[in-house]
């Protein structure tokens, strides 16, 4: 596969999506700017409250670019979708299940180099490998402290949300959404696995990421130089969502896998460094409407992210919101351009 050629083809197809707001010319940053580093080209609500082959198309929690340039998406109700690169319309769907046949709270998605799907679930938590047809192949070992209490120190509905392969494809990274019990309230753990012979993964280094007060980490995506795009998100009843996009650098962070408690004090731990790229509340609304109070009607429960193209220091980034199958929320795709 030639990643840049493939992603460029995929991005060109997305530009023809029907029903999207019109994109401004490439040089016109004004009305589409969210910040000096981020602009929004358009958004699409085309899949909101739709169905496909008897499956509700929503609850989308993760996105990934497949090897053929199409888009893979997973819902937290155990559905694995393939989406058309031009219209975003579903072209296939398969159910996912654990070893006992039970459904997953699937939150993260990676298309591995052999085409298999790595899917994180925050129930236990877990990372499992599936064939594209949904057949379960294997499961990765998870360090004990990251398991949901009482088995570990993680809180329910606050474990593995983001999932990404690091450059070279030899390491996998999962982001915890919220801190472990006993850790500082502003530090979440990012767990990595090292690929071993036989295409298996073993637990490797772990890092501390400083999250903004009141927010969690729903998604993370790796960049070719080893840095990460990190989404932070929160919700306040009567106010709405907070969604911020950060550039983060774990390359010089301390391996915290052997540190029982992260206090946040000056204990020699080097946390992941981060730089704010944009608070998405500052984006232009582009005529979007919301079904509940929001600081910007464009916002919703944004949870999935994929890098769909790159040209120099500029990335094409696609976001999607999880509507929780609620009439008050929207399945919305956001097309961003990010300058690093």
Order of alpha helices (4+ residues) and beta strands (2+ residues): alpha-beta-beta-beta-beta-beta-beta-beta-beta-beta-beta-beta-beta-beta-beta-beta-beta-beta-beta-beta-beta-beta-beta
